Amino acid sequence: MPNDKLKNYLHLHLIVFIWGFTAVLGALISIEAIPLVWYRMTLATVIIGLYVLFVKARLRFGKTTIFGFCFAGFLIALHWLCFFGAIKASNVSITLAVMSTGAFFTAFLEPLLYWRRIVWYEVIFGFLAMVGLYIIFDVETEYTMGLLLALAASFLGALFTVINGRYAVKYSATSITFYELGFGALCISLYLLYSGDFANSGFFELSTADWWYLILLASVCTAYAFIASVHVMKWISPFTVVLTVNLEPVYGILLALVILGDSEQMSPQFYYGALLILAAVLANGFIKIRKSRKRTAQGS
């Protein structure tokens, strides 16, 4: 029904807006990347665990499947460590601009893992995205570590998405997320135990503002946004979802400029590079949508 589709499309934009706000929260939270990701994954696991009990979601799977969930959880933990590490080492604008390259990592990872041919226009748009990255690297040399961490986060996020795509079509998103976030939190917990950070009395002594930001990050930006994004895909095509998600850097950078102010002001060359990356990503999405519509029309 048209009204239902419009309602869910607007819902999708709200979800993407929330994801853009995630980076701003990462900048507002005063603790370092490792404890930040541990709190995010642990709190989100508890919240989703309560939801699992409420809806009686299935949690029994074969050993191979659970191993796959755990590996994906390990990847998402590394992805978030690099993502928030990039924000701490640079700022929100740089991190989100570089994260836009994730669509092109996916374009090359999918053929390797799913044995499909590489698409020529994806290579061209990937090259344009790399040119945009070069422009940003060339003018923002003081943020080299942040740029590299954001690039690593982009690759890990793409790898996680491609691997997770195998499970999303078979199993409940709630069950998958519970295992992935839980195992990711376990991995970071083992590291914190080994490093002795848990023994540090200051680890659990957070400011009131940090606690509120972390609860918002874990509940709305993680647990709710993930489950809601799966729900809207019942009404909206995957291509429309992918294209809309590409607006996350736009929302995030605008929010950062409004909320964080001067710390997010960049050189004009940065915005040229970021616009080139975003233009390549959006053009890639539009071509995919047109090709999908042509195949649908020929099929009918």
C-alpha positions, 0 to 999 in steps of 0.5 A: 500500500502506498501510505505504508511504503511512504511511512516506512521510507520516512522511517528509514530516513529516521534510522539513517539520521540516527546512524549519522548521530552515532558519530557525534555521540562518539565525539561527545563521550569523553572515554577512549575508543576501547572502553566506549565500544565495550560499553556500547556492545555490552549495554546493547547485548543486555537490551537485545537480550531482554527483547529476545526473552520478550519475543521468545526469539530462537537462540539454538543453532548449529555449531558452524552457524554460531561460529559464523555469528561469533566471527562476524561479532569479532569483525564488528567489534574491530570495526567499531574500535577503528570507527570510534578510534578515528573520531578520537584521532581526527573528528566526525567529518573526516571519519564519516567522509572516509567511511563513505568508501564502504560501498566500494569495498563491498563491490570488490569483496562480494565477487571474491566471497560470492563468486560473481563478476566484477562490475566495470562501473563499480571499478570506475566509481571506486577509482573516483572515491579513491581520488576523493580520498587522496584529496582529503589525505593531501590537505588534512595531513594532521589527521593521518592516523584518523584517516587510516583508522577510518579507512580500516573501519570502512573495510571491516564494516564492508567485510562484516556486511558481506559475511552477515548477508549470508545469515540475514536471509536465513535467520532472525535479525534479533538472534543474529545481533544478540550473538554478534554483539555478545561475542564482540563484547566478550572479546573486548572483555578478555582484552580488558581483563588481560590488560588490567583495565578492569582493575583500574578503579576509574574504568567504571567511574563515568560522568553522568553525561557519559552514562546518558550518552552511552545508554542512548548509543546502545539503545536507540543507535544500536539495538533499535536502529538495527532491528528497525532497519530490518523491519523496513526492508519488508516494505522497501527494496534493498537498492532504495535502502542502500541508496538512502544509507549513503546519506548517513555521512551527510546527516552526520557531518551536518549534525557535527557542524551544528552540535560540535561547532568549530572543531568540525570546520574543515578546509574547502579541499576536504569538502571537495574530496568528500563531495566527490566520494559521496557523488560516486557512491550516489551515482553507483546507487542510481545505476544499480536501481536503473538496472534493477528496474530494467531487469524487472520490466524485461521479466514482466 
